[in-house]
Amino acid sequence: MTILMSAYTAFFQRLERADWLLATLARFVFAAVLAVYFWNSGLTKIGDGIFGIFTPSTGAYVQIFPRVFEAVGYDSSQLSFFHWAVVVAGTFAEFVLPALIVLGLMTRLAALGMIGFVFMQSLTDIYGHGAMDHPETIGAWFDRFENSAIMDQRTLWVFVLMVLVIKGAGPLSLDRILSRRIKSGL
């Protein structure tokens, strides 16, 4: 029994010292589960043409300002500069922040930005898209259901992002390459 406990302790102590592993796995999970989700969501917001990011689609306003957009009869020309700026910034963020995380560039800042994005996305879903009227969509922590779209799924998203905020990008990242270059004076 002592040999078994010693092997167990030795294995898990080595695993605990592998700081690179948690950050690398968190970036992999983000890339595998969320990056394409956010990029596809961003694509639905882009207008026509090469500068489509600056001329958001109707869907962009519906997704980000559903009640306001409905109130103006789905006419984006009735919205203010503020609405346009938020939609453009949100669309831009859906492309840039996930790309930064996948590349491992400014990972901590990008992950923090994504946490804010997920928080705002959740509030928009609850108050703007009417999830408040569907408690099963919002869900609750410590209940017997694991699949609510907001409380359960997005808590796990934020957890993965918090690992990146705390641990950084790991060794397979542009952050690591740049930090080595800075340390060596290049």
Backbone bond lengths (Angstrom), bond angles and torsions (degrees), N, CA, C in turn:
res aa  C-N    CA-C-N  psi(-1)  N-CA   C-N-CA  omega(-1)  CA-C   N-CA-C  phi
1 M - - - 1.446 - - 1.523 111.25 -
2 T 1.336 116.57 -35.99 1.456 121.03 179.38 1.528 110.61 -63.99
3 I 1.322 117.32 -40.41 1.466 121.73 179.28 1.526 109.54 -63.17
4 L 1.309 116.97 -42.56 1.462 121.85 179.89 1.533 110.77 -64.02
5 M 1.318 117.13 -44.77 1.462 120.84 179.24 1.529 111.31 -66.33
6 S 1.313 117.23 -37.88 1.467 121.24 177.77 1.529 110.49 -64.28
7 A 1.309 117.13 -44.28 1.471 121.48 178.74 1.522 110.10 -63.72
8 Y 1.315 115.48 -43.46 1.476 120.87 178.18 1.530 110.40 -59.16
9 T 1.320 116.40 -50.56 1.464 121.66 -178.59 1.520 111.03 -62.67
10 A 1.310 117.63 -44.57 1.466 121.28 -178.90 1.529 110.78 -62.87
11 F 1.317 117.01 -44.30 1.466 120.53 -179.19 1.530 111.37 -61.54
12 F 1.308 115.82 -48.40 1.465 118.80 -175.86 1.528 112.81 -75.37
13 Q 1.312 118.27 -24.76 1.460 120.00 173.13 1.530 110.09 -68.05
14 R 1.332 116.96 -40.69 1.467 120.38 176.49 1.528 110.44 -64.14
15 L 1.301 116.49 -41.85 1.468 121.05 179.27 1.522 110.99 -64.19
16 E 1.317 116.83 -39.14 1.462 122.11 179.20 1.531 111.73 -64.48
17 R 1.324 117.29 -32.93 1.468 121.67 179.16 1.531 112.66 -79.77
18 A 1.300 118.38 -9.17 1.475 122.50 -178.42 1.527 109.17 -82.11
19 D 1.335 115.95 71.03 1.470 121.68 -178.71 1.521 112.80 -56.23
20 W 1.301 117.43 -35.03 1.456 122.28 -177.50 1.527 112.28 -63.46
21 L 1.322 116.87 -28.19 1.457 120.92 -172.00 1.526 112.92 -66.08
22 L 1.318 117.32 -47.36 1.465 121.07 -176.94 1.523 111.68 -63.32
23 A 1.323 117.49 -45.65 1.466 120.96 179.49 1.524 111.01 -64.28
24 T 1.319 117.13 -42.56 1.466 121.22 -179.99 1.521 110.82 -63.83
25 L 1.324 116.18 -44.45 1.467 119.72 178.93 1.530 111.89 -65.97
26 A 1.322 117.56 -37.80 1.467 120.37 178.71 1.529 110.88 -63.19
27 R 1.331 117.29 -42.42 1.471 119.80 177.12 1.514 110.97 -66.23
28 F 1.323 117.15 -38.96 1.463 120.26 177.85 1.526 110.59 -62.96
29 V 1.324 117.24 -46.17 1.467 120.98 179.57 1.524 110.21 -61.91
30 F 1.333 117.30 -42.64 1.463 119.80 177.55 1.526 110.39 -59.98
31 A 1.326 116.99 -47.48 1.469 121.01 -179.21 1.529 111.11 -62.73
32 A 1.329 116.98 -41.94 1.464 121.45 -176.06 1.524 113.00 -73.24
33 V 1.334 117.18 -32.80 1.462 120.28 -171.73 1.524 113.31 -107.14
34 L 1.329 118.61 -39.02 1.463 119.92 -168.65 1.523 116.54 -113.58
35 A 1.307 119.32 -28.36 1.470 120.33 -174.32 1.529 111.65 -58.03
36 V 1.302 117.49 -50.94 1.469 120.34 -178.56 1.524 110.86 -67.25
37 Y 1.308 117.76 -34.13 1.469 121.55 175.63 1.532 110.23 -57.28
38 F 1.335 116.61 -48.81 1.461 119.78 -179.05 1.520 112.07 -70.53
39 W 1.336 117.95 -39.20 1.469 119.71 178.08 1.527 110.93 -63.07
40 N 1.323 117.37 -42.71 1.468 119.87 177.83 1.523 111.21 -64.40
41 S 1.307 116.62 -39.12 1.461 120.26 176.57 1.528 110.27 -62.09
42 G 1.321 117.05 -41.61 1.464 121.34 177.41 1.523 111.55 -62.72
43 L 1.316 116.80 -38.77 1.471 120.67 179.80 1.526 112.27 -61.77
44 T 1.335 117.15 -31.56 1.466 119.54 179.81 1.525 111.93 -71.41
45 K 1.317 116.68 -13.14 1.464 120.59 -176.35 1.532 113.44 -99.02
46 I 1.314 117.00 -10.76 1.461 120.59 -175.76 1.523 110.24 -81.38
47 G 1.335 115.48 134.90 1.454 121.36 175.89 1.517 111.28 -78.90
48 D 1.319 116.46 -173.69 1.463 122.33 -178.24 1.521 111.62 -76.31
49 G 1.306 115.49 154.59 1.450 121.66 173.26 1.505 113.94 88.67
50 I 1.318 114.33 175.60 1.466 121.56 -176.09 1.523 112.07 -67.21
51 F 1.312 117.49 -28.36 1.465 121.08 178.71 1.532 110.75 -103.96
52 G 1.325 115.83 31.99 1.457 121.98 -177.40 1.512 114.83 -58.70
53 I 1.317 116.92 -25.45 1.468 119.24 179.02 1.532 110.83 -65.98
54 F 1.357 115.80 -25.50 1.470 120.15 179.77 1.526 112.53 -93.06
55 T 1.329 116.27 -5.32 1.466 121.37 174.63 1.524 107.51 -126.41
56 P 1.320 116.07 77.32 1.472 120.33 -173.28 1.525 112.53 -57.57
57 S 1.320 114.17 150.07 1.461 120.80 177.81 1.524 110.08 -72.66
58 T 1.301 115.26 165.18 1.470 120.61 175.22 1.527 109.65 -58.22
59 G 1.332 115.47 -38.39 1.455 120.07 179.30 1.520 113.72 -59.73
60 A 1.323 116.08 -30.36 1.463 119.35 179.02 1.518 110.54 -63.76
61 Y 1.323 116.03 -45.49 1.463 119.87 179.86 1.522 111.03 -68.77
62 V 1.331 116.82 -36.40 1.469 120.58 178.14 1.523 109.88 -63.66
63 Q 1.342 116.90 -40.18 1.462 120.25 -177.63 1.521 112.63 -72.77
64 I 1.325 117.18 -38.36 1.460 120.07 -172.01 1.533 113.05 -94.44
65 F 1.330 116.92 -36.94 1.472 121.47 179.93 1.530 110.14 -127.55
66 P 1.331 118.36 61.93 1.463 119.71 -172.25 1.530 114.72 -59.46
67 R 1.288 117.65 -46.19 1.474 119.96 -176.43 1.529 111.84 -73.51
68 V 1.316 117.05 -38.91 1.457 121.08 178.45 1.527 109.77 -65.64
69 F 1.314 115.67 -42.93 1.468 119.89 -178.48 1.530 111.00 -65.84
70 E 1.317 115.62 -38.53 1.471 119.52 175.85 1.528 110.18 -64.23
71 A 1.318 117.18 -40.12 1.471 121.87 -178.12 1.530 112.50 -63.01
72 V 1.330 117.31 -28.87 1.474 119.91 179.22 1.528 111.43 -97.71
73 G 1.324 116.16 18.89 1.459 120.71 176.24 1.516 113.88 67.73
74 Y 1.330 116.73 31.36 1.468 123.08 179.10 1.528 112.51 57.69
75 D 1.317 115.25 34.21 1.461 121.90 178.05 1.519 108.42 -111.35
76 S 1.328 116.55 103.79 1.465 120.41 -174.74 1.528 112.59 -65.30
77 S 1.321 118.02 -21.13 1.470 119.37 178.06 1.529 111.51 -68.91
78 Q 1.325 117.55 -14.73 1.461 122.17 178.45 1.531 112.62 -86.09
79 L 1.324 116.02 -6.76 1.461 119.96 -179.42 1.521 110.47 -90.05
80 S 1.317 115.57 160.50 1.470 121.14 -176.03 1.527 111.47 -85.95
81 F 1.317 114.71 172.78 1.458 122.02 174.41 1.530 109.84 -59.20
82 F 1.312 116.91 -37.08 1.467 121.76 178.30 1.522 110.72 -56.09
83 H 1.328 116.93 -47.95 1.466 120.75 -179.08 1.527 110.66 -61.68
84 W 1.329 115.70 -44.38 1.460 119.96 178.62 1.529 110.32 -61.01
85 A 1.331 117.13 -45.80 1.468 121.33 -177.58 1.524 111.56 -63.19
86 V 1.315 117.51 -40.73 1.467 120.97 178.88 1.527 110.30 -65.18
87 V 1.320 116.89 -43.31 1.463 120.89 -179.87 1.535 110.44 -64.38
88 V 1.320 117.34 -45.33 1.465 120.43 179.51 1.531 110.34 -64.43
89 A 1.325 117.43 -44.83 1.464 120.63 179.47 1.529 111.24 -63.31
90 G 1.332 116.73 -42.30 1.464 120.37 178.24 1.514 112.34 -63.62
91 T 1.331 116.21 -41.48 1.464 120.83 178.65 1.521 110.05 -64.96
92 F 1.315 116.23 -46.48 1.460 121.64 178.07 1.526 110.08 -57.78
93 A 1.326 116.41 -44.44 1.470 121.25 -179.20 1.527 111.73 -62.48
94 E 1.324 117.27 -34.73 1.471 120.00 -179.29 1.525 112.49 -67.10
95 F 1.309 116.37 -22.19 1.465 119.77 176.18 1.528 111.72 -94.15
96 V 1.310 116.47 -48.43 1.465 121.05 -170.34 1.528 112.51 -73.38
97 L 1.327 118.31 -48.47 1.472 119.75 -175.79 1.526 112.58 -61.67
98 P 1.340 119.82 -47.20 1.471 118.43 176.38 1.532 112.48 -62.48
99 A 1.345 117.48 -37.96 1.465 119.63 178.97 1.524 110.86 -62.49
100 L 1.332 116.65 -41.92 1.463 120.10 178.37 1.529 111.36 -61.67
101 I 1.321 116.31 -41.06 1.466 119.97 179.71 1.521 110.59 -66.41
102 V 1.319 117.47 -45.41 1.467 120.99 -179.78 1.530 110.45 -61.36
103 L 1.327 116.98 -41.62 1.467 120.80 179.08 1.529 112.14 -75.16
104 G 1.306 116.67 -20.68 1.458 120.39 -176.47 1.513 111.27 75.77
105 L 1.327 116.61 38.16 1.460 122.12 -179.49 1.525 108.74 -115.81
106 M 1.324 117.29 123.56 1.468 122.62 -175.03 1.536 109.70 50.32
107 T 1.304 114.26 44.37 1.459 122.27 -170.92 1.517 112.92 -60.90
108 R 1.308 117.30 -45.34 1.471 119.63 -178.07 1.522 111.05 -61.51
109 L 1.316 116.82 -45.68 1.460 121.22 179.40 1.533 111.05 -66.11
110 A 1.335 117.08 -42.26 1.468 121.09 179.04 1.531 110.86 -63.98
111 A 1.325 116.95 -41.18 1.466 120.41 178.94 1.526 110.69 -65.94
112 L 1.317 116.81 -39.32 1.465 120.44 176.08 1.534 110.24 -62.66
113 G 1.325 116.63 -43.29 1.463 120.69 175.88 1.519 111.96 -60.74
114 M 1.335 116.97 -39.36 1.466 120.46 178.86 1.529 111.14 -67.16
115 I 1.317 117.18 -34.64 1.465 119.87 177.00 1.531 109.23 -62.77
116 G 1.314 116.88 -45.58 1.467 120.52 175.69 1.514 111.35 -60.85
117 F 1.321 116.50 -40.46 1.464 121.19 178.82 1.528 110.65 -62.13
118 V 1.316 117.50 -47.02 1.473 121.83 -179.84 1.527 110.16 -62.76
119 F 1.319 117.10 -39.29 1.463 121.26 177.96 1.535 110.03 -61.47
120 M 1.328 117.09 -48.09 1.471 121.07 179.68 1.522 111.06 -66.34
121 Q 1.325 117.12 -38.90 1.465 121.71 176.87 1.529 109.98 -60.10
122 S 1.303 116.83 -42.13 1.470 121.16 -179.38 1.528 111.07 -66.70
123 L 1.335 116.54 -43.89 1.466 119.63 177.77 1.533 111.21 -62.46
124 T 1.325 116.82 -40.24 1.466 120.57 177.91 1.526 110.41 -63.79
125 D 1.317 116.89 -41.30 1.469 119.62 178.23 1.527 111.40 -64.77
126 I 1.324 116.51 -40.59 1.466 120.09 -177.34 1.523 111.41 -71.18
127 Y 1.336 116.69 -51.43 1.464 120.10 -173.53 1.527 113.65 -93.14
128 G 1.313 117.48 -35.24 1.459 120.18 -176.59 1.510 114.13 -85.04
129 H 1.327 116.12 -40.85 1.464 120.03 -176.42 1.524 113.18 -98.99
130 G 1.303 117.40 6.25 1.456 120.76 172.38 1.510 116.67 81.32
131 A 1.319 118.17 18.69 1.464 119.14 177.62 1.527 111.02 -63.51
132 M 1.332 116.45 -19.50 1.462 120.71 177.60 1.534 110.41 -58.29
133 D 1.314 115.78 -29.75 1.468 120.48 179.34 1.529 112.36 -83.15
134 H 1.326 117.11 -3.05 1.468 121.93 -178.90 1.527 109.35 -129.94
135 P 1.322 117.07 80.98 1.469 120.32 -175.76 1.528 113.62 -57.31
136 E 1.323 117.92 -26.69 1.466 119.99 179.14 1.531 111.49 -67.96
137 T 1.334 116.89 -26.77 1.465 120.61 176.88 1.522 110.30 -74.59
138 I 1.312 116.33 -41.17 1.469 120.03 178.03 1.522 109.60 -70.64
139 G 1.322 116.61 -45.70 1.449 121.01 -179.50 1.510 112.41 75.70
140 A 1.303 115.11 -170.11 1.461 121.80 179.44 1.518 108.26 -156.25
141 W 1.305 115.38 148.84 1.453 118.97 173.98 1.520 109.22 -74.82
142 F 1.285 115.84 154.97 1.467 123.49 175.38 1.528 113.05 62.25
143 D 1.331 115.85 26.69 1.459 118.49 172.10 1.539 107.67 -102.41
144 R 1.296 117.21 -176.78 1.461 118.98 -176.81 1.521 113.30 -89.56
145 F 1.340 117.40 0.75 1.460 121.15 -179.03 1.524 109.53 -105.48
146 E 1.306 116.59 135.67 1.465 120.96 -175.99 1.520 113.68 -106.40
147 N 1.321 117.97 4.06 1.453 118.79 -167.24 1.529 115.82 -122.22
148 S 1.306 118.84 23.57 1.463 117.53 176.81 1.525 108.85 -69.24
149 A 1.328 115.06 143.87 1.460 120.55 -173.60 1.523 112.91 -69.46
150 I 1.303 117.31 -25.61 1.461 117.77 -173.91 1.528 111.39 -105.61
151 M 1.300 119.00 -67.07 1.469 119.98 -174.11 1.533 112.41 -64.03
152 D 1.316 118.04 -43.83 1.462 119.44 -175.67 1.527 111.99 -78.96
153 Q 1.324 116.51 -57.77 1.462 119.23 -176.71 1.522 111.84 -61.44
154 R 1.295 116.64 -47.91 1.466 118.81 -173.60 1.520 112.83 -73.93
155 T 1.316 117.55 -23.47 1.460 119.72 172.00 1.526 109.64 -64.81
156 L 1.324 116.29 -42.21 1.463 119.39 177.63 1.531 111.18 -66.31
157 W 1.331 117.50 -38.67 1.467 120.50 176.25 1.525 109.88 -58.37
158 V 1.330 115.20 -48.73 1.464 119.98 -177.11 1.526 110.33 -65.04
159 F 1.318 117.57 -35.33 1.460 119.90 177.56 1.531 110.82 -61.07
160 V 1.319 117.07 -47.51 1.467 120.96 178.22 1.526 109.87 -58.81
161 L 1.326 116.45 -43.47 1.468 120.65 179.32 1.533 111.86 -66.20
162 M 1.325 117.66 -36.96 1.471 120.96 177.76 1.527 111.17 -64.98
163 V 1.330 117.14 -36.02 1.461 119.74 175.33 1.528 109.42 -58.11
164 L 1.333 116.64 -42.17 1.466 120.34 179.43 1.522 112.16 -68.94
165 V 1.318 117.37 -36.78 1.465 120.23 177.16 1.533 109.39 -63.01
166 I 1.308 116.85 -42.60 1.466 121.29 -175.78 1.532 112.63 -80.00
167 K 1.323 116.84 -45.03 1.469 121.26 -173.64 1.524 114.02 -93.36
168 G 1.335 117.54 -20.47 1.459 119.60 -175.38 1.514 110.99 85.71
169 A 1.318 116.28 -166.22 1.460 121.95 -171.68 1.519 114.86 -85.84
170 G 1.300 116.96 -19.34 1.463 119.26 -177.00 1.518 111.12 91.55
171 P 1.336 116.57 -178.21 1.465 120.56 -172.06 1.532 114.58 -74.20
172 L 1.310 118.05 -26.63 1.464 121.33 -178.54 1.518 109.53 -93.87
173 S 1.337 115.69 68.01 1.461 119.32 -173.91 1.517 111.30 -152.15
174 L 1.308 115.31 157.79 1.459 120.07 173.92 1.524 111.04 -67.80
175 D 1.323 116.56 -31.27 1.473 119.58 175.71 1.530 110.72 -55.84
176 R 1.313 116.92 -45.20 1.471 121.55 -178.37 1.525 110.74 -66.20
177 I 1.332 116.56 -43.23 1.466 120.48 178.90 1.523 110.37 -61.39
178 L 1.324 116.42 -46.64 1.467 120.26 -178.95 1.526 111.90 -65.89
179 S 1.322 116.90 -39.12 1.474 118.43 -179.75 1.520 110.82 -66.79
180 R 1.320 117.82 -34.73 1.472 120.47 176.37 1.519 110.79 -66.79
181 R 1.326 116.54 -40.56 1.473 120.03 179.37 1.531 110.74 -65.18
182 I 1.328 116.01 -40.09 1.474 120.05 179.35 1.522 109.97 -65.77
183 K 1.327 117.13 -42.87 1.462 120.79 179.63 1.523 112.28 -64.47
184 S 1.339 115.97 -34.19 1.465 118.24 -179.07 1.536 112.02 -85.87
185 G 1.333 116.82 -1.61 1.454 120.60 174.39 1.510 114.43 84.78
186 L 1.301 118.69 17.43 1.469 121.43 179.46 1.487 112.49 -91.54
